[in-house]
């Protein structure tokens, strides 16, 4: 299948790109690895997660939140909002959920016009052609991309390949996890293996929603980082465990969402 544009990612950036692609009458497809739109709002949410800023600073300029949504929307409000956005601007049919991209390859007109069976030529001929190609790289005319993904919409996943003139990566800034090196601490595993319940447990915030809050009861908990997520998780766990310590490198002003003056 050939497209003008392939958008990879179903978060806010991917949806905004899809809206403008629809407006420009492009033939496009959006591939989203999750079963629901939202990106981080879907796959990294946790109990009581709310928007850190008020909704007026976190909405599309041409699509306001419904009036019944509070000043600080919950993650469920935001997921619903993004779904409504896709349907309102009529690009819902271009969205393919549960489709995870694992490879993209830039194509050129020369490679596209040749048949794959040319790869079966002798090694000597291949080496000679390869040397010539390296000298002519600057003359190659690139025309598009080949995108390969796993379609997990059915019981048996299938591998699919499409081509598009352009691709847009909208996988997000927080797509790749960062782990500090902490010796003698077990990595995050769900469920916790038998016999390791009393070992120090190292959990990335992305996996927090996989653990019941009872996991942290009557244990000393250390949260590393005082960003939005770290502050949220520290406050959440203090409701079930008074022994929570927040470690951070740079101090920040932390104020309540509502001040009663």
Backbone as CSV, one residue per row, in Angstrom:
resi,resn,N_x,N_y,N_z,CA_x,CA_y,CA_z,C_x,C_y,C_z
1,UNK,0.850,-1.195,0.000,0.000,0.000,0.000,0.887,1.247,0.000
2,UNK,0.582,2.186,-0.866,1.356,3.418,-0.976,0.592,4.590,-0.371
3,UNK,1.312,5.418,0.385,0.706,6.587,1.021,1.568,7.819,0.747
4,UNK,0.945,8.963,0.901,1.715,10.206,0.864,2.507,10.383,2.151
5,UNK,1.903,9.967,3.273,2.500,10.201,4.587,2.186,9.060,5.529
6,UNK,3.194,8.623,6.282,3.002,7.645,7.358,3.364,8.320,8.678
7,UNK,2.414,8.397,9.587,2.624,8.988,10.905,2.804,7.858,11.911
8,UNK,3.888,7.894,12.664,4.184,6.849,13.646,4.003,7.437,15.038
9,UNK,2.964,7.009,15.734,2.676,7.512,17.072,1.289,8.094,17.169
10,UNK,0.566,7.697,18.218,-0.817,8.146,18.395,-0.999,9.082,19.569
11,UNK,0.064,9.830,19.912,-0.053,10.823,20.969,-0.478,12.168,20.410
12,UNK,-0.264,13.210,21.190,-0.732,14.543,20.816,-0.091,15.027,19.516
13,UNK,1.217,14.857,19.366,1.894,15.320,18.163,1.432,14.558,16.932
14,UNK,1.255,13.256,17.077,0.786,12.452,15.958,-0.603,12.850,15.510
15,UNK,-1.478,13.131,16.474,-2.850,13.518,16.138,-2.897,14.894,15.490
16,UNK,-2.084,15.826,15.991,-2.041,17.160,15.381,-1.539,17.073,13.947
17,UNK,-0.537,16.230,13.704,-0.036,16.038,12.350,-1.106,15.440,11.443
18,UNK,-1.845,14.463,11.982,-2.906,13.827,11.203,-4.003,14.818,10.830
19,UNK,-4.309,15.719,11.741,-5.348,16.715,11.462,-4.970,17.590,10.277
20,UNK,-3.713,18.037,10.231,-3.273,18.888,9.128,-3.082,18.088,7.836
21,UNK,-2.719,16.813,7.961,-2.632,15.959,6.774,-4.009,15.767,6.156
22,UNK,-5.002,15.607,7.001,-6.383,15.494,6.520,-6.821,16.778,5.829
23,UNK,-6.476,17.907,6.417,-6.839,19.211,5.844,-6.186,19.416,4.485
24,UNK,-4.985,18.863,4.306,-4.263,19.006,3.042,-4.645,17.933,2.027
25,UNK,-5.626,17.088,2.377,-6.108,16.024,1.484,-5.015,15.021,1.116
26,UNK,-4.129,14.752,2.067,-3.097,13.756,1.836,-3.648,12.354,2.079
27,UNK,-3.137,11.405,1.335,-3.441,10.005,1.581,-2.453,9.517,2.636
28,UNK,-2.911,9.364,3.873,-1.980,9.064,4.968,-2.520,7.955,5.851
29,UNK,-1.623,7.428,6.666,-1.953,6.399,7.651,-1.249,6.746,8.950
30,UNK,-1.893,6.489,10.079,-1.292,6.690,11.400,-1.175,5.330,12.073
31,UNK,0.041,4.962,12.449,0.312,3.686,13.111,0.582,3.940,14.593
32,UNK,-0.236,3.330,15.443,-0.150,3.526,16.889,0.066,2.171,17.550
33,UNK,1.151,2.027,18.312,1.474,0.721,18.894,0.520,0.299,19.998
34,UNK,-0.171,1.263,20.600,-1.090,0.949,21.697,-2.496,0.668,21.176
35,UNK,-3.329,0.156,22.069,-4.705,-0.132,21.691,-5.628,1.052,21.837
36,UNK,-5.073,2.191,22.233,-5.874,3.382,22.470,-5.014,4.597,22.165
37,UNK,-5.640,5.665,21.728,-4.888,6.891,21.472,-4.412,7.529,22.776
38,UNK,-3.387,8.368,22.679,-2.953,9.096,23.861,-1.474,9.029,24.147
39,UNK,-0.765,8.040,23.568,0.671,7.941,23.839,0.951,7.743,25.314
40,UNK,1.772,8.622,25.894,2.120,8.502,27.319,0.913,8.595,28.227
41,UNK,-0.093,9.342,27.829,-1.296,9.459,28.657,-2.025,8.121,28.784
42,UNK,-1.801,7.238,27.822,-2.438,5.923,27.883,-1.536,4.882,28.536
43,UNK,-0.304,4.752,28.032,0.506,3.614,28.479,1.362,3.891,29.703
44,UNK,1.392,5.143,30.183,2.217,5.442,31.362,1.412,6.149,32.456
45,UNK,0.117,6.006,32.404,-0.726,6.668,33.411,-0.723,5.869,34.712
46,UNK,-1.169,6.503,35.773,-1.235,5.857,37.075,-2.412,6.449,37.845
47,UNK,-2.740,5.841,38.966,-3.889,6.258,39.759,-3.815,7.736,40.118
48,UNK,-4.922,8.407,39.950,-5.065,9.827,40.324,-4.233,10.778,39.459
49,UNK,-3.743,10.310,38.315,-2.968,11.187,37.442,-3.842,12.310,36.888
50,UNK,-3.364,13.537,37.030,-4.056,14.714,36.503,-3.059,15.590,35.761
51,UNK,-3.591,16.476,34.963,-2.772,17.439,34.258,-2.116,18.383,35.257
52,UNK,-0.836,18.671,35.058,-0.117,19.530,35.989,-0.469,21.007,35.797
53,UNK,-0.778,21.388,34.571,-1.202,22.761,34.289,-2.704,22.775,34.055
54,UNK,-3.305,23.945,34.040,-4.753,23.972,33.828,-5.078,23.693,32.364
55,UNK,-6.281,23.296,32.125,-6.673,22.794,30.811,-6.554,23.846,29.710
56,UNK,-6.657,25.122,30.065,-6.575,26.171,29.054,-5.190,26.273,28.425
57,UNK,-4.183,25.755,29.120,-2.816,25.764,28.602,-2.426,24.440,27.960
58,UNK,-3.389,23.533,27.847,-3.084,22.203,27.330,-4.259,21.690,26.502
59,UNK,-4.554,22.424,25.448,-5.617,22.002,24.549,-5.314,22.510,23.144
60,UNK,-5.903,21.871,22.152,-5.750,22.330,20.778,-6.508,23.645,20.611
61,UNK,-5.915,24.623,19.928,-6.546,25.940,19.841,-7.896,25.936,19.129
62,UNK,-8.110,24.943,18.269,-9.379,24.890,17.537,-10.311,23.798,18.054
63,UNK,-10.014,23.271,19.251,-10.857,22.206,19.803,-10.784,22.251,21.330
64,UNK,-11.611,23.053,21.991,-11.566,23.179,23.454,-12.100,21.921,24.152
65,UNK,-11.761,21.789,25.414,-12.286,20.695,26.227,-13.800,20.847,26.403
66,UNK,-14.504,19.748,26.616,-15.931,19.852,26.962,-16.107,20.646,28.257
67,UNK,-17.225,21.291,28.402,-17.456,22.165,29.551,-17.512,21.404,30.871
68,UNK,-17.821,20.125,30.815,-17.928,19.359,32.059,-16.581,18.860,32.580
69,UNK,-15.486,19.137,31.867,-14.152,18.727,32.315,-13.603,19.771,33.282
70,UNK,-13.017,19.307,34.367,-12.501,20.210,35.392,-11.317,21.031,34.926
71,UNK,-10.885,21.958,35.767,-9.765,22.835,35.427,-8.481,22.033,35.250
72,UNK,-8.332,20.933,36.011,-7.179,20.047,35.889,-7.691,18.663,35.457
73,UNK,-7.749,18.423,34.156,-8.323,17.164,33.659,-7.552,15.943,34.146
74,UNK,-8.285,14.862,34.381,-7.661,13.583,34.702,-7.150,12.950,33.404
75,UNK,-6.355,11.907,33.557,-5.840,11.254,32.353,-6.976,10.634,31.545
76,UNK,-8.037,10.218,32.207,-9.186,9.677,31.479,-9.887,10.775,30.678
77,UNK,-9.964,11.972,31.242,-10.525,13.111,30.504,-9.718,13.387,29.243
78,UNK,-8.392,13.321,29.371,-7.519,13.629,28.243,-7.621,12.553,27.164
79,UNK,-7.692,11.293,27.570,-7.847,10.218,26.586,-9.147,10.372,25.806
80,UNK,-10.215,10.696,26.504,-11.503,10.923,25.842,-11.430,12.124,24.907
81,UNK,-10.775,13.169,25.357,-10.619,14.402,24.570,-9.882,14.121,23.260
82,UNK,-8.816,13.338,23.308,-8.034,13.043,22.110,-8.812,12.174,21.124
83,UNK,-9.606,11.248,21.648,-10.453,10.434,20.774,-11.500,11.298,20.081
84,UNK,-12.115,12.206,20.828,-13.099,13.116,20.244,-12.452,14.010,19.182
85,UNK,-11.206,14.411,19.412,-10.483,15.253,18.460,-10.324,14.532,17.122
86,UNK,-9.923,13.259,17.175,-9.734,12.483,15.951,-11.048,12.296,15.201
87,UNK,-12.131,12.095,15.918,-13.427,11.889,15.271,-13.989,13.202,14.729
88,UNK,-13.797,14.279,15.459,-14.338,15.575,15.035,-13.694,16.034,13.728
89,UNK,-12.384,15.842,13.589,-11.700,16.272,12.374,-11.628,15.165,11.319
90,UNK,-12.343,14.076,11.574,-12.640,13.043,10.579,-11.401,12.355,10.011
91,UNK,-10.470,12.018,10.899,-9.355,11.176,10.455,-9.279,9.890,11.278
92,UNK,-10.386,9.551,11.928,-10.442,8.334,12.741,-10.157,7.086,11.904
93,UNK,-10.654,7.070,10.659,-10.477,5.889,9.806,-9.037,5.703,9.353
94,UNK,-8.209,6.730,9.457,-6.806,6.601,9.071,-5.927,6.074,10.208
95,UNK,-6.513,5.918,11.394,-5.764,5.472,12.569,-5.768,3.942,12.637
96,UNK,-4.604,3.372,12.845,-4.461,1.928,13.010,-3.831,1.652,14.370
97,UNK,-4.659,1.298,15.340,-4.161,0.969,16.676,-3.582,-0.441,16.703
98,UNK,-2.796,-0.718,17.741,-2.151,-2.022,17.908,-1.256,-2.389,16.725
99,UNK,-0.637,-1.377,16.143,0.292,-1.596,15.034,1.637,-0.970,15.406
100,UNK,2.604,-1.819,15.721,3.897,-1.347,16.224,4.969,-1.415,15.146
101,UNK,5.529,-0.266,14.812,6.572,-0.185,13.797,7.888,-0.714,14.374
102,UNK,8.562,-1.567,13.619,9.863,-2.078,14.076,10.999,-1.741,13.111
103,UNK,10.667,-1.210,11.921,11.730,-0.883,10.981,11.232,0.124,9.955
104,UNK,12.073,1.102,9.636,11.824,1.996,8.516,13.074,2.034,7.645
105,UNK,12.877,2.151,6.348,13.998,2.138,5.415,13.754,3.164,4.322
106,UNK,14.746,4.005,4.101,14.612,4.993,3.038,14.857,4.338,1.691
107,UNK,14.015,4.634,0.728,14.087,4.040,-0.594,14.516,5.087,-1.617
108,UNK,15.111,4.595,-2.686,15.461,5.497,-3.783,14.915,4.928,-5.082
109,UNK,14.811,5.758,-6.078,14.158,5.355,-7.320,14.895,4.211,-7.999
110,UNK,16.234,4.195,-7.888,17.015,3.130,-8.502,16.725,1.788,-7.847
111,UNK,16.737,1.778,-6.501,16.482,0.537,-5.775,15.037,0.093,-5.953
112,UNK,14.118,1.028,-6.059,12.704,0.696,-6.168,12.387,0.057,-7.511
113,UNK,13.077,0.471,-8.562,12.781,-0.027,-9.897,13.416,-1.380,-10.168
114,UNK,14.421,-1.743,-9.398,15.097,-3.015,-9.616,14.368,-4.124,-8.884
115,UNK,14.478,-5.344,-9.393,13.857,-6.502,-8.753,14.791,-7.069,-7.691
116,UNK,14.188,-7.699,-6.691,14.994,-8.245,-5.601,15.909,-9.367,-6.072
117,UNK,15.543,-10.028,-7.209,16.361,-11.169,-7.623,17.741,-10.752,-8.098
118,UNK,17.968,-9.449,-8.269,19.299,-9.006,-8.638,20.300,-9.232,-7.512
119,UNK,19.796,-9.406,-6.297,20.692,-9.658,-5.165,21.369,-11.016,-5.271
120,UNK,20.860,-11.889,-6.194,21.412,-13.232,-6.319,22.618,-13.277,-7.243
121,UNK,23.062,-12.151,-7.762,24.230,-12.129,-8.621,25.482,-12.515,-7.826
122,UNK,26.566,-12.833,-8.528,27.799,-13.280,-7.884,28.392,-12.234,-6.978
123,UNK,29.211,-12.707,-6.010,29.802,-11.820,-5.026,30.710,-10.784,-5.674
124,UNK,31.449,-11.207,-6.719,32.377,-10.274,-7.359,31.623,-9.121,-7.998
125,UNK,30.527,-9.464,-8.672,29.730,-8.428,-9.312,29.119,-7.512,-8.259
126,UNK,28.679,-8.118,-7.133,28.073,-7.325,-6.060,29.076,-6.335,-5.489
127,UNK,30.317,-6.798,-5.238,31.325,-5.905,-4.672,31.636,-4.757,-5.613
128,UNK,31.682,-5.077,-6.919,31.979,-4.027,-7.885,30.856,-2.999,-7.929
129,UNK,29.602,-3.481,-7.906,28.457,-2.573,-7.934,28.413,-1.733,-6.670
130,UNK,28.776,-2.367,-5.532,28.742,-1.651,-4.258,29.732,-0.493,-4.268
131,UNK,30.933,-0.735,-4.832,31.926,0.330,-4.914,31.433,1.469,-5.789
132,UNK,30.796,1.113,-6.901,30.278,2.143,-7.788,29.162,2.935,-7.128
133,UNK,28.307,2.214,-6.362,27.191,2.887,-5.686,27.697,3.870,-4.647
134,UNK,28.779,3.501,-3.937,29.309,4.391,-2.917,29.816,5.687,-3.534
135,UNK,30.341,5.578,-4.762,30.825,6.779,-5.433,29.686,7.648,-5.952
136,UNK,28.514,7.003,-6.153,27.392,7.733,-6.748,26.306,8.064,-5.746
137,UNK,26.587,7.919,-4.422,25.560,8.143,-3.402,24.948,9.526,-3.514
138,UNK,25.777,10.512,-3.850,25.273,11.876,-3.880,24.347,12.118,-5.066
139,UNK,24.299,11.149,-6.015,23.419,11.295,-7.173,22.111,10.529,-7.019
140,UNK,21.957,9.790,-5.921,20.753,8.995,-5.728,19.561,9.904,-5.438
141,UNK,18.464,9.612,-6.084,17.241,10.379,-5.861,16.316,9.588,-4.932
142,UNK,16.206,10.010,-3.699,15.343,9.334,-2.744,13.903,9.750,-2.956
143,UNK,13.014,8.758,-2.931,11.622,9.086,-3.230,10.669,8.755,-2.084
144,UNK,11.088,8.016,-1.080,10.130,7.676,-0.037,10.681,6.704,0.986
145,UNK,9.751,6.096,1.728,10.115,5.224,2.854,9.336,3.916,2.801
146,UNK,10.004,2.887,3.254,9.354,1.598,3.484,9.203,1.430,4.995
147,UNK,8.006,1.176,5.441,7.710,1.066,6.869,7.180,-0.333,7.160
148,UNK,7.832,-1.034,8.068,7.424,-2.389,8.449,6.898,-2.363,9.886
149,UNK,5.791,-3.051,10.109,5.180,-3.046,11.431,4.473,-4.367,11.724
150,UNK,4.209,-4.582,13.002,3.476,-5.759,13.450,2.038,-5.338,13.730
151,UNK,1.111,-5.982,13.052,-0.311,-5.723,13.256,-0.831,-6.707,14.305
152,UNK,-1.164,-6.177,15.495,-1.603,-7.032,16.609,-3.102,-6.931,16.855
153,UNK,-3.861,-6.553,15.820,-5.302,-6.390,15.986,-6.040,-7.721,16.047
154,UNK,-5.429,-8.788,15.560,-6.063,-10.107,15.587,-5.337,-11.014,16.573
155,UNK,-5.883,-12.202,16.773,-5.293,-13.146,17.724,-3.871,-13.513,17.332
156,UNK,-3.666,-13.702,16.037,-2.331,-14.031,15.531,-1.738,-12.782,14.882
157,UNK,-0.682,-12.181,15.458,-0.077,-10.977,14.872,0.438,-11.248,13.461
158,UNK,0.394,-10.236,12.617,0.885,-10.365,11.247,1.855,-9.231,10.950
159,UNK,2.808,-9.501,10.067,3.805,-8.515,9.678,3.370,-7.842,8.378
160,UNK,3.383,-6.508,8.399,2.920,-5.741,7.258,4.007,-4.757,6.828
161,UNK,4.006,-4.416,5.551,4.936,-3.431,5.007,4.180,-2.483,4.083
162,UNK,4.416,-1.196,4.263,3.810,-0.181,3.417,4.906,0.762,2.921
163,UNK,4.582,1.571,1.948,5.506,2.609,1.496,4.810,3.954,1.581
164,UNK,5.587,4.975,1.830,5.045,6.332,1.933,6.094,7.319,1.433
165,UNK,5.625,8.382,0.836,6.554,9.404,0.341,7.260,10.092,1.498
166,UNK,6.524,10.320,2.582,7.095,10.950,3.770,6.698,10.140,5.004
167,UNK,7.524,10.256,6.045,7.165,9.662,7.332,7.342,10.718,8.412
168,UNK,6.578,10.588,9.464,6.659,11.504,10.602,6.772,10.683,11.873
169,UNK,7.901,10.812,12.573,8.053,10.163,13.873,7.414,11.045,14.939
170,UNK,6.395,10.530,15.584,5.721,11.248,16.667,5.673,10.337,17.887
171,UNK,6.843,9.767,18.212,6.921,8.783,19.292,7.170,9.401,20.657
172,UNK,7.438,10.708,20.701,7.516,11.378,21.991,8.908,11.454,22.584
173,UNK,9.087,12.481,23.373,10.375,12.728,24.034,10.649,11.687,25.119
174,UNK,9.600,11.154,25.732,9.767,10.229,26.857,9.605,8.773,26.431
175,UNK,9.852,8.503,25.159,9.678,7.150,24.655,10.718,6.187,25.227
176,UNK,11.977,6.658,25.383,13.062,5.811,25.870,13.288,6.030,27.359
177,UNK,13.321,4.966,28.105,13.502,5.058,29.557,14.958,5.334,29.919
178,UNK,15.139,5.974,31.061,16.476,6.242,31.581,16.601,5.612,32.960
179,UNK,17.631,4.791,33.131,17.853,4.099,34.395,19.202,4.500,34.989
180,UNK,19.226,5.003,36.206,20.521,5.174,36.877,21.059,3.812,37.298
181,UNK,22.359,3.694,37.371,22.991,2.425,37.729,23.021,2.298,39.250
182,UNK,22.185,1.406,39.776,22.125,1.191,41.228,22.469,-0.267,41.497
183,UNK,23.660,-0.556,42.047,24.055,-1.947,42.292,23.228,-2.593,43.394
184,UNK,23.154,-3.912,43.333,22.492,-4.724,44.371,21.001,-4.443,44.473
185,UNK,20.408,-3.958,43.404,18.967,-3.727,43.400,18.373,-4.468,42.220
186,UNK,17.328,-5.258,42.468,16.724,-6.040,41.394,15.928,-5.135,40.474
187,UNK,15.899,-5.497,39.209,15.149,-4.714,38.244,13.660,-4.963,38.396
188,UNK,12.883,-4.121,37.747,11.434,-4.199,37.828,10.931,-5.473,37.152
189,UNK,10.179,-6.288,37.878,9.570,-7.490,37.320,8.144,-7.607,37.842
190,UNK,7.236,-7.964,36.933,5.838,-8.117,37.313,5.369,-9.495,36.882
191,UNK,4.825,-10.333,37.818,4.798,-10.067,39.266,6.181,-10.256,39.888
192,UNK,6.320,-9.867,41.144,7.595,-10.019,41.837,7.881,-11.513,42.006
193,UNK,9.063,-11.985,41.563,9.379,-13.417,41.660,9.336,-13.920,43.098
194,UNK,8.961,-15.174,43.240,8.915,-15.790,44.557,10.292,-15.753,45.207
195,UNK,10.321,-15.431,46.476,11.566,-15.376,47.221,12.289,-14.053,47.126
196,UNK,11.767,-13.133,46.323,12.422,-11.830,46.174,11.570,-10.686,46.717
197,UNK,10.501,-11.022,47.438,9.612,-9.977,47.941,10.300,-9.024,48.901
198,UNK,11.343,-9.501,49.589,12.026,-8.659,50.579,13.283,-7.992,50.025
199,UNK,13.598,-8.259,48.777,14.764,-7.613,48.178,14.399,-6.182,47.781
200,UNK,15.413,-5.301,47.750,15.139,-3.954,47.242,14.604,-4.029,45.812
201,UNK,13.515,-3.361,45.563,12.860,-3.421,44.263,13.027,-2.097,43.540
202,UNK,13.455,-2.171,42.304,13.748,-0.993,41.499,12.672,-0.891,40.406
203,UNK,11.826,0.126,40.493,10.705,0.265,39.560,10.832,1.575,38.800
204,UNK,10.739,1.489,37.494,10.679,2.706,36.689,9.257,3.248,36.747
205,UNK,9.121,4.560,36.692,7.796,5.164,36.793,6.857,4.687,35.689
206,UNK,7.414,4.281,34.534,6.576,3.758,33.457,5.835,2.496,33.852
207,UNK,6.399,1.756,34.829,5.805,0.488,35.240,5.010,0.601,36.536
208,UNK,4.889,1.795,37.062,4.245,1.957,38.370,2.814,1.435,38.370
209,UNK,2.097,1.645,37.271,0.691,1.234,37.236,0.514,-0.279,37.165
210,UNK,1.618,-1.022,37.018,1.515,-2.482,36.981,1.515,-3.095,38.382
211,UNK,1.826,-2.279,39.387,1.923,-2.775,40.756,0.757,-2.262,41.594
212,UNK,0.142,-3.123,42.392,-0.861,-2.624,43.340,-0.186,-1.774,44.407
213,UNK,-0.892,-0.774,44.909,-0.292,0.112,45.911,0.078,-0.637,47.189
214,UNK,-0.533,-1.788,47.394,-0.187,-2.593,48.576,1.259,-3.082,48.517
215,UNK,1.857,-3.055,47.316,3.258,-3.460,47.168,4.173,-2.607,48.044
216,UNK,3.798,-1.346,48.253,4.668,-0.401,48.950,4.283,-0.211,50.420
217,UNK,3.296,-0.950,50.867,2.831,-0.792,52.251,3.880,-1.299,53.234
218,UNK,4.111,-0.497,54.288,5.053,-0.849,55.363,6.484,-1.050,54.859
219,UNK,6.835,-0.353,53.794,8.200,-0.413,53.288,8.737,1.005,53.143
220,UNK,10.037,1.122,53.207,10.648,2.426,52.985,10.795,2.635,51.481
221,UNK,10.247,3.731,51.017,10.214,4.007,49.580,11.045,5.252,49.278
222,UNK,11.893,5.161,48.271,12.680,6.301,47.812,12.274,6.614,46.376
223,UNK,11.854,7.841,46.140,11.505,8.303,44.795,12.635,9.215,44.314
224,UNK,13.203,8.895,43.162,14.315,9.679,42.617,13.777,10.619,41.548
225,UNK,13.874,11.917,41.800,13.416,12.913,40.829,12.193,13.662,41.317
226,UNK,12.240,14.969,41.233,11.119,15.789,41.707,10.406,16.499,40.557
227,UNK,10.391,15.839,39.405,9.585,16.352,38.302,8.117,16.081,38.558
228,UNK,7.302,16.286,37.557,5.857,16.099,37.717,5.518,14.682,38.160
229,UNK,6.131,13.686,37.500,5.819,12.293,37.826,6.334,11.917,39.211
230,UNK,7.593,12.260,39.507,8.156,11.917,40.813,7.374,12.522,41.956
231,UNK,6.977,13.784,41.828,6.202,14.446,42.880,4.830,13.808,43.034
232,UNK,4.216,13.474,41.902,2.905,12.817,41.945,2.968,11.480,42.675
233,UNK,3.957,10.655,42.300,4.053,9.317,42.881,4.398,9.381,44.363
234,UNK,5.247,10.325,44.742,5.587,10.466,46.158,4.341,10.819,46.978
235,UNK,3.557,11.765,46.477,2.323,12.155,47.189,1.329,11.006,47.234
236,UNK,1.230,10.273,46.132,0.277,9.162,46.075,0.625,8.085,47.083
237,UNK,1.898,7.743,47.198,2.286,6.645,48.091,2.240,7.034,49.563
238,UNK,2.334,8.325,49.887,2.249,8.723,51.294,0.865,8.453,51.885
239,UNK,-0.126,8.269,51.040,-1.462,7.937,51.540,-1.525,6.506,52.068
240,UNK,-0.558,5.686,51.638,-0.536,4.283,52.047,0.723,3.940,52.836
241,UNK,1.698,4.846,52.827,2.963,4.552,53.466,3.627,5.869,53.891
242,UNK,3.831,6.075,55.190,4.445,7.332,55.646,5.950,7.390,55.395
243,UNK,6.557,6.257,55.047,8.011,6.198,54.888,8.420,6.418,53.438
244,UNK,8.112,7.588,52.900,8.470,7.928,51.523,9.466,9.081,51.532
245,UNK,10.588,8.902,50.857,11.628,9.924,50.770,11.768,10.333,49.303
246,UNK,11.804,11.630,49.061,11.956,12.159,47.708,13.368,12.718,47.541
247,UNK,14.149,12.130,46.632,15.509,12.581,46.359,15.537,13.341,45.034
248,UNK,16.252,14.463,45.015,16.304,15.235,43.785,17.620,16.005,43.716
249,UNK,17.971,16.399,42.499,19.214,17.119,42.265,19.009,18.629,42.325
250,UNK,17.911,19.102,41.734,17.657,20.534,41.646,16.367,20.881,42.392
251,UNK,16.411,21.774,43.346,15.181,22.142,44.075,14.206,22.892,43.169
252,UNK,12.934,22.708,43.447,11.875,23.371,42.680,10.817,23.911,43.622
253,UNK,10.107,24.917,43.151,8.952,25.405,43.895,7.788,24.445,43.652
254,UNK,7.217,23.964,44.726,6.067,23.070,44.625,4.896,23.713,45.364
255,UNK,3.832,23.966,44.619,2.658,24.602,45.231,1.417,23.767,44.913
256,UNK,0.391,23.974,45.682,-0.852,23.252,45.467,-1.567,23.774,44.222
257,UNK,-2.423,22.913,43.667,-3.205,23.334,42.515,-4.183,24.435,42.898
258,UNK,-4.733,24.342,44.111,-5.698,25.326,44.566,-5.192,25.941,45.863
259,UNK,-5.166,27.247,45.930,-4.778,27.963,47.140,-6.002,28.629,47.725
260,UNK,-6.308,28.316,48.957,-7.463,28.910,49.637,-7.004,30.149,50.386
261,UNK,-7.268,31.297,49.822,-6.818,32.562,50.390,-7.991,33.278,51.061
